[in-house]
């Protein structure tokens, strides 16, 4: 198992929040399973017509590591559910 540094921050009301992107998948604070991530991403694009995000914007919006976000987005492009525009942004079909 790889050692990872887990980052956290304190909210205005004093509670600690763990940064999920730095956690290991499958742990209490890790990223959700792929099916949940896919549903989250495609649902967000459906709810926001005209949404077009580059990789960094999408990773930030969905709270994912860049590499995880790229995999999800490219899978959705291959499945024909999203498209990648000439400017590199991902958009709903």
N, CA, C and O of each residue as an XYZ file, in Angstrom:
372
protein
N       0.844     -1.178      0.000
C       0.000      0.000      0.000
C       0.891      1.245      0.000
O       1.907      1.293      0.694
N       0.509      2.218     -0.765
C       1.261      3.451     -0.881
C       0.901      4.408      0.242
O      -0.270      4.566      0.586
N       1.916      5.043      0.809
C       1.647      6.070      1.819
C       1.208      7.334      1.118
O       1.797      7.726      0.111
N       0.193      7.965      1.634
C      -0.310      9.205      1.070
C      -0.472     10.226      2.161
O      -0.777      9.896      3.307
N      -0.266     11.453      1.799
C      -0.538     12.542      2.721
C      -1.987     12.944      2.536
O      -2.419     13.227      1.418
N      -2.725     12.971      3.601
C      -4.125     13.377      3.544
C      -4.203     14.824      3.993
O      -3.771     15.177      5.090
N      -4.760     15.651      3.130
C      -4.889     17.071      3.419
C      -6.271     17.341      3.995
O      -7.261     16.742      3.576
N      -6.322     18.230      4.939
C      -7.614     18.621      5.492
C      -7.598     20.119      5.743
O      -6.543     20.753      5.757
N      -8.761     20.660      5.937
C      -8.875     22.075      6.262
C     -10.007     22.262      7.246
O     -10.871     21.397      7.394
N      -9.996     23.379      7.904
C     -11.015     23.693      8.903
C     -12.008     24.678      8.293
O     -11.617     25.689      7.710
N     -13.293     24.371      8.432
C     -14.328     25.249      7.916
C     -14.565     26.405      8.872
O     -14.012     26.437      9.971
N     -15.393     27.359      8.446
C     -15.690     28.541      9.258
C     -16.331     28.174     10.597
O     -16.144     28.874     11.592
N     -17.089     27.069     10.616
C     -17.734     26.676     11.878
C     -16.833     25.805     12.749
O     -17.259     25.328     13.801
N     -15.581     25.595     12.313
C     -14.611     24.889     13.131
C     -14.508     23.396     12.911
O     -13.730     22.731     13.595
N     -15.277     22.844     11.968
C     -15.174     21.397     11.730
C     -14.082     21.113     10.694
O     -13.837     21.920      9.798
N     -13.436     19.963     10.831
C     -12.381     19.557      9.909
C     -12.989     18.827      8.722
O     -13.888     18.001      8.882
N     -12.490     19.140      7.523
C     -12.940     18.499      6.304
C     -11.723     17.915      5.613
O     -10.710     18.596      5.449
N     -11.817     16.650      5.204
C     -10.720     15.981      4.506
C     -10.840     16.268      3.020
O     -11.930     16.176      2.454
N      -9.739     16.613      2.390
C      -9.694     16.842      0.941
C      -9.793     15.485      0.259
O      -8.854     14.691      0.322
N     -10.912     15.210     -0.385
C     -11.178     13.905     -0.969
C     -10.227     13.547     -2.101
O      -9.907     12.372     -2.279
N      -9.768     14.527     -2.870
C      -8.918     14.222     -4.010
C      -7.587     13.617     -3.604
O      -6.938     12.968     -4.425
N      -7.162     13.808     -2.367
C      -5.894     13.246     -1.935
C      -6.070     11.929     -1.184
O      -5.102     11.396     -0.640
N      -7.279     11.404     -1.148
C      -7.559     10.158     -0.435
C      -7.554      8.980     -1.395
O      -7.645      9.146     -2.611
N      -7.448      7.806     -0.833
C      -7.424      6.583     -1.623
C      -8.845      6.111     -1.859
O      -9.663      6.096     -0.939
N      -9.144      5.717     -3.119
C     -10.471      5.233     -3.469
C     -10.813      4.006     -2.642
O      -9.949      3.173     -2.371
N     -12.050      3.897     -2.249
C     -12.489      2.752     -1.478
C     -12.355      2.943      0.022
O     -12.840      2.122      0.800
N     -11.701      4.019      0.433
C     -11.631      4.316      1.857
C     -12.777      5.256      2.189
O     -13.492      5.713      1.298
N     -12.949      5.539      3.458
C     -14.052      6.385      3.876
C     -14.032      7.740      3.173
O     -15.091      8.291      2.872
N     -12.848      8.281      2.910
C     -12.750      9.612      2.312
C     -12.284      9.563      0.863
O     -11.959     10.609      0.299
N     -12.240      8.390      0.240
C     -11.769      8.246     -1.130
C     -12.822      8.643     -2.142
O     -13.941      9.015     -1.788
N     -12.446      8.557     -3.408
C     -13.378      8.870     -4.475
C     -14.453      7.787     -4.565
O     -14.197      6.623     -4.253
N     -15.638      8.169     -4.986
C     -16.733      7.202     -5.132
C     -16.428      6.195     -6.242
O     -15.512      6.409     -7.036
N     -17.186      5.105     -6.302
C     -17.004      4.124     -7.386
C     -17.259      4.767     -8.755
O     -17.931      5.792     -8.862
N     -16.714      4.148     -9.773
C     -16.796      4.679    -11.134
C     -18.238      4.929    -11.583
O     -18.509      5.937    -12.235
N     -19.158      4.038    -11.248
C     -20.550      4.224    -11.675
C     -21.140      5.508    -11.095
O     -21.889      6.211    -11.774
N     -20.809      5.813     -9.851
C     -21.290      7.056     -9.236
C     -20.644      8.270     -9.894
O     -21.304      9.285    -10.119
N     -19.358      8.164    -10.201
C     -18.674      9.289    -10.842
C     -19.257      9.565    -12.217
O     -19.482     10.717    -12.587
N     -19.500      8.506    -12.970
C     -20.080      8.657    -14.304
C     -21.457      9.308    -14.214
O     -21.765     10.217    -14.985
N     -22.277      8.853    -13.288
C     -23.618      9.423    -13.111
C     -23.537     10.894    -12.698
O     -24.318     11.718    -13.175
N     -22.600     11.221    -11.820
C     -22.417     12.607    -11.385
C     -22.043     13.506    -12.559
O     -22.625     14.574    -12.749
N     -21.073     13.062    -13.335
C     -20.579     13.877    -14.456
C     -21.660     14.061    -15.510
O     -21.957     15.189    -15.902
N     -22.246     12.971    -15.971
C     -23.243     13.082    -17.043
C     -24.485     13.819    -16.554
O     -25.098     14.566    -17.317
N     -24.863     13.620    -15.297
C     -26.006     14.337    -14.735
C     -25.763     15.835    -14.679
O     -26.670     16.623    -14.947
N     -24.552     16.232    -14.334
C     -24.211     17.657    -14.276
C     -24.278     18.282    -15.660
O     -24.798     19.386    -15.821
N     -23.755     17.581    -16.657
C     -23.813     18.106    -18.029
C     -25.259     18.211    -18.513
O     -25.605     19.158    -19.218
N     -26.093     17.267    -18.149
C     -27.509     17.325    -18.561
C     -28.241     18.485    -17.900
O     -29.089     19.128    -18.518
N     -27.909     18.747    -16.642
C     -28.581     19.816    -15.898
C     -28.134     21.205    -16.322
O     -28.836     22.185    -16.072
N     -26.983     21.298    -16.958
C     -26.416     22.602    -17.311
C     -26.140     22.672    -18.816
O     -24.991     22.553    -19.242
N     -27.187     22.863    -19.616
C     -26.993     22.928    -21.063
C     -25.951     23.994    -21.427
O     -25.947     25.089    -20.865
N     -25.091     23.664    -22.352
C     -24.062     24.597    -22.774
C     -22.779     24.506    -21.961
O     -21.800     25.181    -22.276
N     -22.772     23.683    -20.923
C     -21.578     23.534    -20.091
C     -20.451     22.931    -20.918
O     -20.626     21.901    -21.568
N     -19.302     23.579    -20.886
C     -18.107     23.090    -21.575
C     -16.919     23.366    -20.662
O     -16.590     24.521    -20.392
N     -16.281     22.301    -20.191
C     -15.206     22.423    -19.215
C     -13.918     21.806    -19.732
O     -13.937     20.771    -20.398
N     -12.792     22.454    -19.420
C     -11.522     21.794    -19.692
C     -11.259     20.831    -18.541
O     -12.021     20.792    -17.575
N     -10.192     20.062    -18.640
C      -9.935     19.021    -17.650
C      -9.804     19.575    -16.242
O     -10.398     19.033    -15.310
N      -9.048     20.630    -16.073
C      -8.849     21.193    -14.722
C     -10.155     21.712    -14.127
O     -10.432     21.506    -12.945
N     -10.951     22.382    -14.948
C     -12.237     22.888    -14.463
C     -13.151     21.736    -14.040
O     -13.804     21.802    -12.998
N     -13.191     20.682    -14.857
C     -14.038     19.531    -14.549
C     -13.561     18.842    -13.274
O     -14.374     18.488    -12.420
N     -12.260     18.651    -13.142
C     -11.717     17.993    -11.951
C     -12.075     18.777    -10.695
O     -12.421     18.197     -9.666
N     -11.989     20.081    -10.790
C     -12.323     20.912     -9.634
C     -13.822     20.862     -9.318
O     -14.216     20.718     -8.160
N     -14.642     20.981    -10.349
C     -16.092     20.949    -10.156
C     -16.548     19.633     -9.525
O     -17.389     19.632     -8.626
N     -15.996     18.520     -9.997
C     -16.417     17.208     -9.526
C     -15.618     16.721     -8.324
O     -15.908     15.654     -7.784
N     -14.616     17.489     -7.896
C     -13.834     17.122     -6.727
C     -12.963     15.899     -6.941
O     -12.797     15.077     -6.039
N     -12.401     15.779     -8.153
C     -11.612     14.604     -8.515
C     -10.163     14.969     -8.815
O      -9.838     16.117     -9.117
N      -9.308     13.962     -8.721
C      -7.936     14.139     -9.189
C      -7.974     14.252    -10.705
O      -8.853     13.678    -11.349
N      -7.029     14.986    -11.280
C      -7.004     15.169    -12.735
C      -7.017     13.839    -13.483
O      -7.752     13.684    -14.458
N      -6.216     12.887    -13.037
C      -6.116     11.611    -13.740
C      -7.446     10.856    -13.702
O      -7.842     10.266    -14.707
N      -8.131     10.862    -12.580
C      -9.430     10.200    -12.468
C     -10.448     10.890    -13.360
O     -11.217     10.232    -14.060
N     -10.451     12.200    -13.334
C     -11.396     12.966    -14.142
C     -11.170     12.713    -15.633
O     -12.127     12.557    -16.391
N      -9.920     12.675    -16.044
C      -9.606     12.427    -17.461
C     -10.147     11.059    -17.889
O     -10.728     10.932    -18.967
N      -9.962     10.051    -17.060
C     -10.447      8.704    -17.391
C     -11.962      8.705    -17.553
O     -12.482      8.151    -18.522
N     -12.667      9.315    -16.621
C     -14.134      9.363    -16.676
C     -14.599     10.125    -17.912
O     -15.474      9.657    -18.640
N     -14.015     11.299    -18.149
C     -14.423     12.110    -19.297
C     -14.140     11.401    -20.618
O     -14.988     11.398    -21.510
N     -12.960     10.800    -20.750
C     -12.623     10.115    -22.001
C     -13.505      8.885    -22.216
O     -13.867      8.575    -23.352
N     -13.853      8.184    -21.138
C     -14.793      7.065    -21.268
C     -16.139      7.551    -21.784
O     -16.744      6.909    -22.643
N     -16.609      8.673    -21.271
C     -17.893      9.229    -21.722
C     -17.817      9.702    -23.174
O     -18.807      9.621    -23.901
N     -16.666     10.187    -23.598
C     -16.482     10.564    -25.008
C     -16.542      9.307    -25.882
O     -17.227      9.292    -26.905
N     -15.825      8.256    -25.476
C     -15.839      7.000    -26.241
C     -17.238      6.398    -26.335
O     -17.603      5.811    -27.354
N     -18.009      6.547    -25.273
C     -19.381      6.021    -25.251
C     -20.348      6.905    -26.033
O     -21.502      6.527    -26.233
N     -19.895      8.072    -26.476
C     -20.750      8.976    -27.231
C     -21.683      9.803    -26.368
O     -22.664     10.352    -26.869
N     -21.397      9.900    -25.092
C     -22.260     10.668    -24.180
C     -21.763     12.098    -23.990
O     -22.546     12.987    -23.653
N     -20.484     12.322    -24.200
C     -19.877     13.656    -24.213
C     -19.053     13.769    -25.482
O     -18.773     12.775    -26.152
N     -18.674     14.987    -25.796
C     -17.743     15.190    -26.907
C     -16.627     16.099    -26.439
O     -16.794     16.887    -25.508
N     -15.495     15.977    -27.093
C     -14.371     16.864    -26.790
C     -14.245     17.840    -27.946
O     -13.993     17.446    -29.084
N     -14.422     19.105    -27.641
C     -14.384     20.146    -28.660
C     -12.951     20.394    -29.121
O     -11.998     19.920    -28.502
N     -12.813     21.133    -30.201
C     -11.485     21.447    -30.729
C     -10.634     22.230    -29.731
O      -9.407     22.135    -29.761
N     -11.266     22.996    -28.855
C     -10.502     23.776    -27.871
C     -10.136     22.935    -26.640
O      -9.554     23.450    -25.686
N     -10.486     21.616    -26.665
C     -10.111     20.724    -25.585
C     -11.151     20.599    -24.484
O     -10.993     19.788    -23.572
N     -12.199     21.382    -24.559
C     -13.232     21.320    -23.529
C     -14.189     20.162    -23.805
O     -14.424     19.765    -24.946
N     -14.731     19.640    -22.697
C     -15.705     18.547    -22.782
C     -17.097     19.145    -22.690
O     -17.372     19.989    -21.838
N     -17.978     18.689    -23.590
C     -19.343     19.213    -23.646
C     -20.315     18.064    -23.880
O     -19.942     17.010    -24.394
N     -21.573     18.289    -23.492
C     -22.623     17.296    -23.712
C     -22.999     17.271    -25.181
O     -22.926     18.290    -25.868
N     -23.390     16.133    -25.646
C     -23.769     16.001    -27.068
C     -25.180     16.487    -27.281
O     -25.680     16.457    -28.406
